[in-house]
Amino acid sequence: MTIDDIDKKILKEILENSRQSHREIAKKIGVSVGTVVSRTKKMEEEGIIKRYTAVLDHEKLGYDLTVVTEITVSQGKLLDVDKEISKNTSTCAVYDVTGAVDAIIVAKFKNRNELSTFTKSLLSIPYVERANTHVVLNTIKENFELL
């Protein structure tokens, strides 16, 4: 599916406030309600819109620690390790990467004890050779709503 300017405007509005009605979106971007409905449905069917959710302020929920952890995995077991790490509820993102390490994990914790438990659990996963954890001091930008 090719995304045009109207689709981009619809997506921008949904990202801004997914609770607004199709009618409100149509009025804001200057198209008919039917256009918004049909295009939104098509983007859902194509998997461009995967789901609707809320954006939370993690610090206000008590998640004061964000970490970025680099891991090195042995014996071609990266996907198995990725799946295991993804099961942890503190894990926000798991990326397979190029370079000196095999994967990067982004995770959030309420305290150092949770971080310690997570780090030890990472190192106990078979085939994880090394983990190098970086604690985020300040979050300048954290936004995955690209368009």
NUTIPA-591678 format. One record per residue: residue number from 0; x, y negated, z of N, C-alpha, C, O in turn. Coordinates in Angstrom, 3 decimals. Layout:
  pos      n_c1      n_c2      n_c3     ca_c1     ca_c2     ca_c3      c_c1      c_c2      c_c3      o_c1      o_c2      o_c3
  NUM         X         Y         Z         X         Y         Z         X         Y         Z         X         Y         Z
...
***
This chain:
  pos      n_c1      n_c2      n_c3     ca_c1     ca_c2     ca_c3      c_c1      c_c2      c_c3      o_c1      o_c2      o_c3
    0     0.843     1.191     0.000     0.000     0.000     0.000     0.878    -1.239     0.000     1.828    -1.336     0.776
    1     0.562    -2.172    -0.859     1.263    -3.444    -0.905     0.530    -4.442    -0.015    -0.689    -4.593    -0.104
    2     1.277    -5.112     0.831     0.715    -6.107     1.737     0.822    -7.476     1.075     1.914    -7.905     0.702
    3    -0.317    -8.167     0.928    -0.287    -9.504     0.340    -0.454   -10.568     1.425    -0.487   -10.255     2.615
    4    -0.558   -11.816     1.004    -0.644   -12.917     1.967    -1.886   -12.842     2.849    -1.830   -13.186     4.030
    5    -3.001   -12.399     2.287    -4.234   -12.280     3.088    -4.050   -11.209     4.161    -4.422   -11.415     5.316
    6    -3.474   -10.062     3.779    -3.207    -9.006     4.765    -2.297    -9.530     5.870    -2.525    -9.258     7.049
    7    -1.272   -10.278     5.493    -0.343   -10.827     6.478    -1.057   -11.777     7.434    -0.785   -11.774     8.634
    8    -1.961   -12.582     6.909    -2.720   -13.501     7.765    -3.615   -12.719     8.730    -3.722   -13.068     9.906
    9    -4.247   -11.676     8.233    -5.087   -10.833     9.094    -4.234   -10.200    10.191    -4.606   -10.225    11.364
   10    -3.093    -9.635     9.807    -2.204    -9.006    10.791    -1.714   -10.014    11.826    -1.638    -9.705    13.015
   11    -1.384   -11.213    11.368    -0.923   -12.257    12.297    -2.006   -12.562    13.328    -1.717   -12.702    14.516
   12    -3.243   -12.665    12.874    -4.350   -12.934    13.794    -4.568   -11.771    14.766    -4.818   -11.990    15.952
   13    -4.475   -10.546    14.269    -4.643    -9.379    15.137    -3.534    -9.329    16.180    -3.785    -9.024    17.346
   14    -2.297    -9.632    15.756    -1.188    -9.652    16.706    -1.374   -10.742    17.757    -1.032   -10.558    18.925
   15    -1.914   -11.864    17.333    -2.141   -12.973    18.263    -3.214   -12.625    19.296    -3.070   -12.922    20.482
   16    -4.297   -11.986    18.823    -5.392   -11.624    19.726    -6.226   -10.528    19.067    -7.099   -10.813    18.247
   17    -5.958    -9.295    19.422    -6.667    -8.176    18.795    -8.107    -8.048    19.286    -8.855    -7.208    18.785
   18    -8.500    -8.855    20.242    -9.876    -8.806    20.749   -10.819    -9.729    19.981   -12.034    -9.671    20.167
   19   -10.263   -10.577    19.124   -11.151   -11.467    18.373   -11.912   -10.680    17.303   -11.433    -9.664    16.800
   20   -13.061   -11.153    16.982   -13.931   -10.451    16.030   -13.447   -10.652    14.600   -12.666   -11.556    14.301
   21   -13.943    -9.771    13.724   -13.661    -9.930    12.298   -14.168   -11.283    11.805   -13.544   -11.923    10.959
   22   -15.287   -11.699    12.336   -15.868   -12.987    11.948   -14.928   -14.144    12.318   -14.731   -15.064    11.526
   23   -14.354   -14.091    13.521   -13.425   -15.146    13.940   -12.182   -15.169    13.051   -11.710   -16.235    12.656
   24   -11.663   -13.989    12.743   -10.480   -13.915    11.873   -10.810   -14.478    10.494   -10.039   -15.258     9.935
   25   -11.956   -14.082     9.952   -12.365   -14.550     8.621   -12.457   -16.079     8.585   -12.003   -16.716     7.634
   26   -13.043   -16.649     9.621   -13.189   -18.102     9.676   -11.827   -18.787     9.731   -11.608   -19.794     9.058
   27   -10.914   -18.244    10.530    -9.592   -18.856    10.692    -8.767   -18.816     9.408    -8.037   -19.761     9.112
   28    -8.879   -17.727     8.646    -8.013   -17.604     7.465    -8.743   -17.924     6.160    -8.138   -17.905     5.087
   29   -10.030   -18.215     6.251   -10.767   -18.683     5.079   -11.160   -17.611     4.080   -11.122   -17.846     2.872
   30   -11.538   -16.432     4.570   -12.028   -15.362     3.696   -13.342   -14.832     4.282   -13.745   -15.222     5.378
   31   -13.997   -13.945     3.542   -15.266   -13.399     4.029   -15.023   -12.354     5.114   -13.940   -11.778     5.220
   32   -16.051   -12.130     5.907   -15.988   -11.100     6.950   -15.747    -9.737     6.311   -14.974    -8.933     6.832
   33   -16.406    -9.475     5.185   -16.233    -8.199     4.483   -14.794    -7.960     4.062   -14.300    -6.833     4.113
   34   -14.125    -9.026     3.646   -12.714    -8.911     3.263   -11.875    -8.494     4.469   -11.025    -7.610     4.361
   35   -12.109    -9.119     5.599   -11.352    -8.787     6.812   -11.636    -7.347     7.227   -10.711    -6.605     7.558
   36   -12.896    -6.949     7.213   -13.267    -5.593     7.620   -12.620    -4.560     6.704   -11.992    -3.615     7.180
   37   -12.767    -4.732     5.407   -12.242    -3.733     4.465   -10.719    -3.668     4.494   -10.142    -2.582     4.444
   38   -10.078    -4.804     4.574    -8.611    -4.801     4.595    -8.070    -4.241     5.903    -7.073    -3.519     5.909
   39    -8.722    -4.569     7.001    -8.301    -4.026     8.294    -8.462    -2.510     8.299    -7.570    -1.787     8.743
   40    -9.597    -2.034     7.807    -9.838    -0.587     7.750    -8.783     0.104     6.888    -8.281     1.167     7.256
   41    -8.447    -0.489     5.752    -7.451     0.104     4.860    -6.082     0.143     5.531    -5.360     1.132     5.400
   42    -5.715    -0.923     6.250    -4.420    -0.940     6.945    -4.387     0.078     8.084    -3.333     0.637     8.388
   43    -5.532     0.319     8.710    -5.614     1.373     9.728    -5.435     2.747     9.084    -4.680     3.580     9.586
   44    -6.123     2.977     7.986    -6.037     4.271     7.289    -4.633     4.542     6.772    -4.181     5.687     6.768
   45    -3.940     3.495     6.337    -2.583     3.635     5.805    -1.535     3.753     6.920    -0.365     4.024     6.650
   46    -1.956     3.551     8.161    -1.023     3.647     9.280    -0.213     2.390     9.513     0.718     2.395    10.318
   47    -0.553     1.308     8.820     0.125     0.037     9.064    -0.281    -0.482    10.443     0.560    -0.926    11.224
   48    -1.574    -0.419    10.726    -2.065    -0.691    12.080    -2.209     0.670    12.743    -3.082     1.461    12.385
   49    -1.343     0.932    13.713    -1.348     2.242    14.378    -2.346     2.299    15.528    -3.010     3.315    15.732
   50    -2.448     1.198    16.281    -3.371     1.146    17.407    -3.479    -0.288    17.895    -2.702    -1.156    17.496
   51    -4.434    -0.521    18.746    -4.629    -1.833    19.347    -4.275    -1.707    20.824    -4.656    -0.742    21.487
   52    -3.542    -2.696    21.331    -3.080    -2.602    22.705    -2.883    -3.996    23.292    -3.036    -5.003    22.601
   53    -2.545    -4.037    24.566    -2.262    -5.298    25.252    -0.756    -5.468    25.370    -0.016    -4.486    25.417
   54    -0.305    -6.712    25.418     1.097    -7.010    25.670     1.202    -7.374    27.147     0.575    -8.329    27.606
   55     1.994    -6.613    27.879     2.092    -6.785    29.322     3.347    -7.551    29.706     4.360    -7.492    29.010
   56     3.271    -8.262    30.804     4.446    -8.896    31.391     5.001    -7.904    32.404     4.495    -7.800    33.521
   57     6.035    -7.179    32.015     6.575    -6.114    32.852     7.129    -6.621    34.182     7.011    -5.945    35.204
   58     7.726    -7.796    34.172     8.261    -8.328    35.423     7.145    -8.597    36.430     7.320    -8.360    37.626
   59     6.003    -9.089    35.958     4.874    -9.332    36.866     4.297    -8.032    37.401     3.629    -8.021    38.435
   60     4.558    -6.929    36.692     4.126    -5.613    37.153     5.184    -4.940    38.023     5.010    -3.799    38.451
   61     6.289    -5.656    38.283     7.311    -5.136    39.174     8.482    -4.451    38.496     9.360    -3.921    39.178
   62     8.518    -4.450    37.178     9.641    -3.841    36.464    10.731    -4.894    36.286    10.807    -5.567    35.258
   63    11.569    -5.021    37.308    12.582    -6.071    37.323    13.858    -5.696    36.584    14.654    -6.573    36.246
   64    14.066    -4.415    36.328    15.289    -3.969    35.668    15.001    -3.428    34.273    14.165    -2.543    34.098
   65    15.701    -3.969    33.293    15.688    -3.426    31.935    17.096    -2.959    31.650    18.066    -3.665    31.927
   66    17.204    -1.762    31.093    18.528    -1.245    30.752    18.566    -0.782    29.306    17.557    -0.377    28.729
   67    19.758    -0.855    28.745    20.034    -0.307    27.429    21.113     0.750    27.662    22.200     0.439    28.149
   68    20.810     1.989    27.315    21.746     3.085    27.551    22.167     3.709    26.230    21.332     4.064    25.398
   69    23.456     3.833    26.056    24.016     4.512    24.886    24.297     5.957    25.303    24.836     6.198    26.383
   70    23.934     6.914    24.449    24.265     8.303    24.763    24.975     8.974    23.594    24.769     8.639    22.427
   71    25.803     9.916    23.951    26.493    10.756    22.983    25.992    12.180    23.192    25.948    12.679    24.317
   72    25.615    12.828    22.086    25.014    14.160    22.133    25.881    15.119    21.319    26.417    14.753    20.273
   73    26.010    16.349    21.811    26.849    17.326    21.124    26.026    18.368    20.371    24.821    18.507    20.583
   74    26.692    19.076    19.509    26.185    20.271    18.830    24.914    20.060    18.009    24.082    20.962    17.903
   75    24.768    18.877    17.434    23.646    18.644    16.541    22.277    18.712    17.205    21.284    19.005    16.539
   76    22.209    18.450    18.488    20.950    18.567    19.241    20.297    17.219    19.508    19.527    17.078    20.458
   77    20.600    16.229    18.678    20.113    14.876    18.921    18.593    14.798    18.982    18.051    14.175    19.894
   78    17.899    15.409    18.044    16.433    15.317    18.033    15.819    15.963    19.266    14.841    15.451    19.810
   79    16.381    17.081    19.711    15.882    17.730    20.930    16.072    16.825    22.138    15.176    16.693    22.972
   80    17.244    16.205    22.227    17.535    15.290    23.331    16.618    14.071    23.261    16.075    13.641    24.279
   81    16.445    13.512    22.059    15.543    12.361    21.883    14.143    12.669    22.396    13.543    11.862    23.106
   82    13.628    13.837    22.036    12.275    14.218    22.458    12.179    14.320    23.979    11.188    13.902    24.577
   83    13.205    14.871    24.587    13.211    15.013    26.048    13.237    13.643    26.725    12.494    13.405    27.676
   84    14.078    12.757    26.243    14.181    11.409    26.824    12.868    10.649    26.629    12.452     9.896    27.510
   85    12.223    10.840    25.494    10.968    10.145    25.191     9.854    10.491    26.168     8.915     9.711    26.328
   86     9.938    11.637    26.819     8.910    12.059    27.773     8.932    11.235    29.059     7.927    11.168    29.767
   87    10.059    10.614    29.364    10.186     9.853    30.595     9.346     8.583    30.509     9.455     7.834    29.538
   88     8.519     8.339    31.503     7.600     7.192    31.463     8.309     5.843    31.538     7.716     4.824    31.183
   89     9.553     5.810    31.989    10.305     4.555    32.040    10.890     4.179    30.686    11.304     3.038    30.479
   90    10.925     5.138    29.768    11.530     4.915    28.466    10.608     4.092    27.581     9.454     4.461    27.364
   91    11.120     2.974    27.069    10.360     2.114    26.165    10.687     2.394    24.711     9.816     2.291    23.847
   92    11.945     2.750    24.429    12.375     2.970    23.051    13.543     3.940    23.023    14.395     3.940    23.911
   93    13.564     4.768    21.983    14.686     5.673    21.727    15.050     5.506    20.259    14.215     5.701    19.375
   94    16.293     5.147    20.009    16.759     4.914    18.646    17.948     5.818    18.343    18.894     5.875    19.128
   95    17.913     6.524    17.217    19.105     7.178    16.688    19.868     6.107    15.934    19.288     5.369    15.137
   96    21.172     6.018    16.182    21.946     4.929    15.607    23.225     5.426    14.952    23.663     6.556    15.173
   97    23.804     4.565    14.152    25.123     4.831    13.588    26.156     4.238    14.534    25.828     3.412    15.386
   98    27.397     4.661    14.382    28.468     4.090    15.183    29.058     5.094    16.159    29.007     6.303    15.938
   99    29.611     4.579    17.226    30.354     5.401    18.184    29.456     6.254    19.079    29.926     7.216    19.687
  100    28.176     5.913    19.164    27.240     6.698    19.975    26.141     7.247    19.077    25.996     6.824    17.930
  101    25.369     8.190    19.602    24.335     8.841    18.803    22.945     8.228    18.966    22.150     8.223    18.026
  102    22.655     7.712    20.161    21.323     7.159    20.412    21.420     6.021    21.418    22.350     5.934    22.220
  103    20.423     5.159    21.338    20.294     4.066    22.302    18.894     4.129    22.894    17.906     4.285    22.176
  104    18.827     4.006    24.203    17.553     4.057    24.916    17.330     2.711    25.605    18.253     2.154    26.199
  105    16.125     2.201    25.526    15.724     1.023    26.286    14.707     1.502    27.312    13.738     2.179    26.967
  106    14.932     1.147    28.572    14.039     1.603    29.643    13.862     0.494    30.672    14.687    -0.415    30.769
  107    12.778     0.579    31.439    12.476    -0.422    32.463    12.219     0.277    33.791    11.647     1.366    33.841
  108    12.663    -0.383    34.880    12.560     0.207    36.211    12.167    -0.842    37.235    12.423    -2.033    37.057
  109    11.538    -0.381    38.311    11.141    -1.282    39.381    12.284    -1.562    40.341    12.315    -2.611    40.985
  110    13.231    -0.621    40.443    14.331    -0.801    41.393    15.538     0.044    40.996    15.479     0.847    40.065
  111    16.636    -0.160    41.730    17.874     0.566    41.428    17.730     2.060    41.645    18.364     2.849    40.945
  112    16.912     2.457    42.596    16.722     3.883    42.862    16.107     4.583    41.641    16.542     5.673    41.270
  113    15.106     3.966    41.023    14.508     4.534    39.807    15.536     4.622    38.690    15.593     5.617    37.967
  114    16.353     3.575    38.551    17.400     3.577    37.536    18.399     4.700    37.801    18.804     5.401    36.874
  115    18.794     4.872    39.046    19.741     5.922    39.410    19.181     7.301    39.076    19.888     8.143    38.522
  116    17.930     7.529    39.407    17.287     8.817    39.117    17.235     9.067    37.621    17.503    10.176    37.160
  117    16.886     8.025    36.856    16.825     8.142    35.402    18.191     8.494    34.819    18.307     9.399    33.992
  118    19.214     7.778    35.253    20.564     8.002    34.731    21.032     9.421    35.035    21.616    10.081    34.175
  119    20.784     9.884    36.232    21.172    11.249    36.604    20.382    12.280    35.803    20.911    13.333    35.447
  120    19.112    11.975    35.521    18.309    12.914    34.727    18.815    12.972    33.291    18.807    14.036    32.672
  121    19.258    11.827    32.756    19.836    11.815    31.407    21.048    12.735    31.335    21.190    13.533    30.408
  122    21.909    12.608    32.324    23.143    13.378    32.328    22.908    14.864    32.574    23.788    15.686    32.318
  123    21.724    15.208    33.071    21.421    16.627    33.310    20.796    17.303    32.089    20.633    18.523    32.075
  124    20.451    16.530    31.075    19.868    17.103    29.860    20.967    17.838    29.096    22.029    17.271    28.840
  125    20.717    19.107    28.729    21.737    19.836    27.967    22.127    19.076    26.699    21.281    18.484    26.029
  126    23.388    19.104    26.394    23.998    18.507    25.198    24.250    17.005    25.304    24.848    16.420    24.401
  127    23.804    16.369    26.393    24.181    14.964    26.590    25.586    14.964    27.155    25.823    15.426    28.271
  128    26.512    14.441    26.374    27.913    14.427    26.787    28.257    13.203    27.634    29.023    13.286    28.594
  129    27.668    12.059    27.251    28.050    10.811    27.892    26.881     9.844    27.846    26.106     9.826    26.889
  130    26.765     9.036    28.901    25.777     7.959    28.933    26.462     6.700    29.436    27.179     6.727    30.437
  131    26.239     5.612    28.744    26.819     4.317    29.114    25.668     3.328    29.240    25.057     2.945    28.242
  132    25.377     2.919    30.468    24.203     2.090    30.735    24.585     0.633    30.933    25.522     0.312    31.664
  133    23.837    -0.246    30.262    24.002    -1.694    30.386    22.741    -2.252    31.047    21.631    -1.991    30.582
  134    22.903    -3.008    32.115    21.767    -3.655    32.770    21.566    -5.020    32.125    22.510    -5.803    32.011
  135    20.343    -5.304    31.704    20.007    -6.581    31.085    19.914    -7.639    32.190    19.173    -7.471    33.158
  136    20.668    -8.718    32.037    20.649    -9.795    33.023    19.524   -10.786    32.757    18.828   -11.204    33.682
  137    19.345   -11.163    31.497    18.292   -12.093    31.100    17.699   -11.636    29.779    18.430   -11.248    28.867
  138    16.400   -11.680    29.674    15.737   -11.365    28.419    15.451   -12.674    27.704    14.622   -13.467    28.150
  139    16.131   -12.892    26.611    15.946   -14.119    25.835    14.760   -13.969    24.905    13.932   -14.872    24.788
  140    14.681   -12.822    24.244    13.558   -12.533    23.352    13.297   -11.043    23.391    14.218   -10.229    23.319
  141    12.021   -10.700    23.506    11.603    -9.311    23.461    10.232    -9.307    22.771     9.198    -9.525    23.403
  142    10.253    -9.059    21.480     9.028    -9.149    20.703     9.158    -8.254    19.475    10.027    -8.474    18.632
  143     8.307    -7.263    19.377     8.339    -6.353    18.246     7.205    -6.640    17.264     6.896    -5.806    16.413
  144     6.593    -7.798    17.374     5.478    -8.185    16.521     5.995    -8.888    15.273     5.700   -10.062    15.046
  145     6.762    -8.174    14.473     7.335    -8.751    13.264     6.339    -8.739    12.127     5.498    -7.846    12.028
  146     6.441    -9.719    11.287     5.567    -9.755    10.120     6.229   -10.517     9.007     5.651   -10.661     7.929
***
